[in-house]
Amino acid sequence: MTHYIVARIAIHDRERYAQHEAGFMPIFAQFGGQILAVNDAPEVMEGPPDTRRLVILAFPDRDSAMAWAGSPEYREIAKHRLAASEGEIVITAGFPTPA
């Protein structure tokens, strides 16, 4: 079942964060990931204003998502994201379509 990773990220060091972005796609593609959305200024429809970046990623299954997130290659570039930003990242299974 498709699994989604949703992140809300406040970037405080754009230059350092760019180092994460520079190495992201080649590693991400190895695990069957798909970028569904990246928005630095998402529109808030309800609730308090939130100016953080929104990222939505999709993977074929949970195992693929977890393998990507824990891979040595991704952990190496993730150190730039962790040093340059703060945020929340969650993983969730997709909603099965009713028969």
Stockholm file with secondary structure:
# STOCKHOLM 1.0

chainA/1-99         MTHYIVARIAIHDRERYAQHEAGFMPIFAQFGGQILAVNDAPEVMEGPPDTRRLVILAFPDRDSAMAWAGSPEYREIAKHRLAASEGEIVITAGFPTPA
#=GR chainA/1-99 SS CCEEEEEEEEESCHHHHHHHHHHHHHHHHTTTCEEEEEESSCCCSSSSCCCSEEEEEEESSHHHHHHHHHCHHHHHHHHHHHHHEEEEEEEEECCCCCC
#=GC SS_cons        CCEEEEEEEEESCHHHHHHHHHHHHHHHHTTTCEEEEEESSCCCSSSSCCCSEEEEEEESSHHHHHHHHHCHHHHHHHHHHHHHEEEEEEEEECCCCCC
//
